[in-house]
Amino acid sequence: MTEMNPINKKENLRLLRSALRLTQKEFIERFLSSADGKPSMSIATYSNLESKDGGRMNEVILAVSESLGIDSMFFSIPPEEFAEKIQMLLPDDVLGNMADGNPMRKGGTISLLVNRLTMYFAEQIFGKHLKKGDKIESDRVLAAKMGVGRSAIREALKVLEVLGMIDIRPGQGTYISNHEASFFVVPLSWSLFLNGSQIDSIVEVRNLLEVKAAYLAAGCTDEEILGKLYEISHRLHRAYAERDFKEFLNEDLEFHICVAECSGNQIIYSMIQTISNLMRHVSGSGMVDEGQLKDIYEEHQKVYGLILAKDAEGASEAMKEHLEKSTGRYNYR
């Protein structure tokens, strides 16, 4: 038998309001107003019920249940079960407003929903309610919790799968990726693409990270990664000698990404990799004249040499100087 618990009422009330896509003000107007439209409860009182429960909770539950024609006892079942049953409980005219394909609430986009789901799953992992490999809730439950249609949830989950955060297994369900650390790296990287127009702020973040990356890279002992940095430096030299501007710019970005990889810090590496890839799409030709090409080549060589010399302070300072001088070299559109 389903367990009845009065503590579940406030959570289920929130779930219902979210599923109906109503603000607290709209919820009061719909369910807690007299025939002449006068509200029987203030927004502050109702908000307090949703967050802390209270003496008037039963009054609200009875009013809502009567209006929707459902049994008030449903509000006492576990929230997970309530979320699954919401669409079966609600009348057809109410379901019509929740049908798949309806637009999300004003200002909503799939990108925003991706961010909300990411934060939701991350909180579940932090709270030890989920771990890598665990099966997540159904799209029906997530739709109710997020207050959107199931089709929107499915589209957002496809994005999360592409990002490597979840695994969608046809016929089995959806699972947290076995690399659950993605939930603490991808949201940061994803937010950069959502805010790609804020180039100045993104470049500022990149510069701070790259200085630290150069400092840490000087302590790298991984011969394979250091060998990769050598190869990139060699290709950079060849592009410089041949005055191949396009190739030089490509190797310039690869050099910075590899320095980040040499740092050994996965977060720094992921962020710089994301920002560098973003720069590929928003930067112009990048060079003003051959004199700047020479300056950039020499600055890279200085950073590279100090990393090999295991001079952390020198490498970070050289990177800082390089980035400061580079500020005016790139045209962002």
C-alpha positions in Angstrom: 0.0 0.0 0.0 1.3 3.5 -0.8 2.6 5.3 2.2 0.7 8.4 3.2 2.7 11.2 4.7 1.5 14.7 5.5 5.1 16.0 5.0 4.8 15.2 1.3 2.0 17.8 0.8 4.1 20.9 0.4 6.4 19.1 -2.1 3.5 17.7 -4.1 1.8 21.1 -4.1 5.0 22.6 -5.7 5.1 19.7 -8.2 1.5 20.4 -9.2 2.0 24.1 -9.6 5.1 23.5 -11.7 3.3 20.9 -13.9 0.5 23.4 -14.5 3.1 26.1 -15.3 1.6 28.6 -12.9 3.3 31.3 -10.9 2.3 31.5 -7.2 0.1 34.5 -8.0 -1.6 32.6 -10.9 -2.1 29.5 -8.8 -3.9 31.6 -6.1 -6.0 33.3 -8.7 -7.0 30.0 -10.2 -7.7 27.9 -7.0 -7.8 30.2 -4.0 -10.1 33.1 -5.1 -13.7 33.8 -4.5 -16.4 34.1 -7.2 -15.7 37.8 -7.5 -12.0 37.2 -8.0 -10.8 38.2 -4.6 -7.9 36.0 -3.4 -8.4 34.2 -0.1 -4.7 34.0 0.6 -1.8 36.3 0.1 1.2 35.3 -2.0 3.4 35.5 1.1 1.2 33.1 3.0 1.0 30.7 0.1 4.8 30.8 -0.4 5.3 30.0 3.2 3.1 26.9 2.8 5.1 25.6 -0.1 8.4 26.1 1.8 7.5 25.3 5.4 4.0 23.8 5.4 1.5 25.4 7.9 -2.0 25.3 9.4 -3.7 26.3 6.2 -2.2 23.6 4.1 -5.3 21.3 4.3 -7.4 24.3 3.2 -5.4 24.7 0.1 -5.2 21.0 -0.7 -9.0 20.6 -0.3 -9.7 23.7 -2.6 -7.3 22.4 -5.3 -8.6 18.8 -5.1 -12.2 20.0 -5.4 -11.4 22.2 -8.3 -9.6 19.5 -10.2 -11.9 16.7 -9.1 -9.2 14.5 -7.6 -8.8 12.8 -4.2 -7.1 15.0 -1.7 -5.3 11.9 -0.3 -3.0 11.9 -3.4 -1.2 14.9 -2.0 0.2 12.7 0.8 1.9 10.1 -1.4 5.6 10.2 -2.0 6.6 13.0 -4.4 8.2 10.6 -6.9 5.0 8.7 -7.2 2.9 11.9 -7.3 5.0 13.3 -10.2 4.5 10.1 -12.1 0.7 10.2 -11.6 0.1 13.9 -12.2 -0.9 13.5 -15.8 -3.2 10.6 -15.0 -4.9 12.5 -12.2 -5.6 15.8 -14.0 -8.7 16.4 -16.1 -8.5 16.4 -19.9 -8.9 20.1 -20.2 -5.9 20.6 -17.9 -3.9 18.0 -19.7 -4.5 19.9 -22.9 -2.4 22.8 -21.6 0.4 20.4 -20.8 0.5 18.5 -24.1 3.7 17.8 -25.8 4.7 20.4 -28.3 3.4 23.3 -26.4 6.0 26.0 -25.9 7.8 26.4 -22.6 6.9 29.3 -20.4 7.9 32.8 -21.5 11.7 33.1 -21.8 12.2 29.3 -21.9 14.5 27.6 -24.4 16.0 24.2 -24.8 19.4 25.7 -23.8 17.9 27.0 -20.5 16.3 23.6 -19.9 19.6 21.9 -20.5 21.2 24.1 -17.9 18.3 23.4 -15.4 18.6 19.7 -15.8 22.4 19.8 -15.5 22.1 21.7 -12.2 19.4 19.3 -11.0 21.4 16.2 -11.7 24.5 17.8 -10.2 22.6 18.6 -7.0 21.4 15.0 -6.9 25.0 13.8 -7.2 26.2 16.2 -4.5 23.4 15.0 -2.3 24.5 11.4 -2.9 21.0 10.6 -4.3 22.7 9.7 -7.7 26.0 8.3 -8.7 27.7 7.3 -11.9 25.8 4.6 -13.7 22.5 5.2 -11.9 19.2 5.3 -13.8 17.5 8.7 -13.7 13.8 9.5 -13.5 11.5 9.1 -16.5 10.9 11.9 -18.9 7.3 12.1 -17.5 8.6 12.7 -13.9 11.3 15.2 -15.1 8.7 17.0 -17.2 6.5 17.4 -14.1 9.4 18.6 -12.0 10.6 21.1 -14.6 7.1 22.3 -15.5 7.6 21.6 -19.2 6.3 19.1 -21.9 7.9 15.7 -22.2 9.0 16.5 -25.8 11.1 19.4 -24.4 12.6 17.1 -21.8 13.5 14.5 -24.4 15.2 17.2 -26.6 17.2 18.5 -23.6 18.3 15.0 -22.7 19.6 14.4 -26.2 21.8 17.4 -25.8 23.1 16.1 -22.4 23.9 12.8 -24.1 25.9 14.5 -26.8 27.8 16.3 -24.1 28.6 13.0 -22.5 26.7 13.6 -19.3 24.1 10.9 -19.6 23.6 7.6 -21.5 20.3 7.1 -23.2 19.7 3.3 -23.7 16.7 2.6 -25.9 14.2 0.3 -24.2 16.1 0.5 -20.9 16.0 4.1 -19.7 18.5 7.0 -19.2 21.5 6.7 -17.0 24.1 9.0 -15.4 27.4 8.7 -17.4 30.0 6.5 -15.8 32.1 9.7 -15.9 29.9 11.6 -13.5 32.7 14.3 -13.1 31.3 15.6 -16.4 28.5 17.2 -14.4 31.0 19.6 -12.7 33.0 20.4 -15.9 30.4 20.5 -18.7 28.1 23.0 -17.1 30.9 25.5 -17.0 31.9 24.9 -20.6 28.3 24.8 -21.8 27.6 28.2 -20.2 30.4 29.7 -22.3 28.6 28.7 -25.5 25.2 29.9 -24.1 26.9 33.3 -23.4 29.1 33.4 -26.4 28.4 37.1 -27.0 30.2 38.1 -23.8 33.6 37.7 -25.5 35.4 40.2 -23.3 34.4 38.4 -20.1 35.3 35.0 -21.6 38.7 36.2 -22.7 39.3 37.6 -19.2 38.5 34.2 -17.6 40.7 32.4 -20.2 43.6 34.7 -19.3 43.4 34.0 -15.6 43.2 30.2 -16.3 46.1 30.2 -18.8 48.5 32.0 -16.4 47.8 29.3 -13.8 48.0 26.6 -16.4 51.5 27.7 -17.4 52.6 27.7 -13.7 51.3 24.2 -13.2 52.7 23.0 -16.6 56.2 23.7 -15.4 55.7 20.8 -12.9 54.6 18.3 -15.6 56.5 15.0 -15.6 54.3 13.2 -18.2 56.7 12.7 -21.1 53.9 11.9 -23.6 52.1 15.2 -23.0 55.4 17.1 -23.0 56.2 15.4 -26.3 52.9 16.6 -27.7 53.8 20.2 -26.6 57.2 19.8 -28.4 55.4 18.7 -31.6 53.0 21.6 -31.5 56.0 24.0 -30.9 57.7 22.5 -33.9 54.7 22.9 -36.2 54.3 26.5 -34.9 57.9 27.2 -35.9 57.3 25.7 -39.4 54.2 27.8 -39.9 56.1 30.9 -38.8 59.0 30.2 -41.1 56.6 29.6 -44.0 54.5 32.6 -43.1 51.4 30.4 -43.1 49.1 32.7 -41.1 46.2 30.3 -41.0 48.3 27.3 -39.8 50.1 29.5 -37.4 46.8 30.6 -35.8 45.6 27.0 -35.5 48.9 25.9 -33.9 48.7 28.9 -31.6 45.4 27.7 -30.2 46.7 24.1 -29.9 49.7 25.3 -28.0 47.6 27.0 -25.4 45.3 23.9 -25.1 48.4 21.7 -24.7 49.9 23.9 -22.0 46.5 23.5 -20.2 46.8 19.7 -20.6 50.3 19.8 -19.2 48.9 21.5 -16.1 47.4 18.3 -15.0 44.2 20.1 -13.9 41.2 18.6 -15.7 39.0 21.6 -15.0 41.5 24.1 -16.3 42.1 21.9 -19.4 38.4 21.5 -20.2 37.7 25.2 -19.8 40.6 26.4 -21.9 39.8 23.8 -24.5 36.2 25.0 -24.7 37.2 28.7 -24.8 39.9 28.1 -27.5 37.3 26.3 -29.6 34.9 29.2 -29.2 37.7 31.6 -30.2 38.1 29.7 -33.5 34.5 30.7 -34.4 34.5 34.3 -33.2 38.0 35.6 -34.0 38.9 37.3 -37.2 42.2 36.9 -39.1 44.0 37.7 -35.9 47.1 39.3 -37.3 47.8 42.9 -38.3 51.3 42.5 -39.7 54.3 40.2 -39.9 55.9 42.0 -37.0 53.2 40.7 -34.7 53.6 37.2 -36.1 57.3 37.4 -35.0 56.3 38.7 -31.6 53.8 35.9 -31.0 56.2 33.2 -32.1 58.9 34.5 -29.7 56.5 34.9 -26.8 55.4 31.2 -27.3 59.0 30.1 -27.4 59.7 31.9 -24.1 56.8 30.2 -22.4 57.8 26.8 -23.8 61.4 27.2 -22.7 60.4 28.2 -19.2 58.0 25.2 -18.9 60.8 22.8 -20.0 63.1 24.6 -17.5 60.6 23.8 -14.7 60.4 27.5 -13.9 56.8 27.8 -12.7 57.0 31.5 -11.7 58.8 32.4 -15.0 56.4 30.4 -17.1 53.3 32.0 -15.5 54.8 35.5 -15.9 55.7 34.9 -19.5 52.2 33.7 -20.2 50.7 36.7 -18.5 52.9 39.1 -20.6 52.0 37.2 -23.8 48.3 37.4 -23.1 48.4 41.1 -22.3 50.2 41.8 -25.5 47.8 39.6 -27.5 44.7 41.6 -26.3 44.8 43.9 -29.3 45.9 41.3 -31.9 42.6 39.5 -32.3 39.4 40.9 -33.8 36.3 39.5 -32.3 33.1 39.7 -34.3 
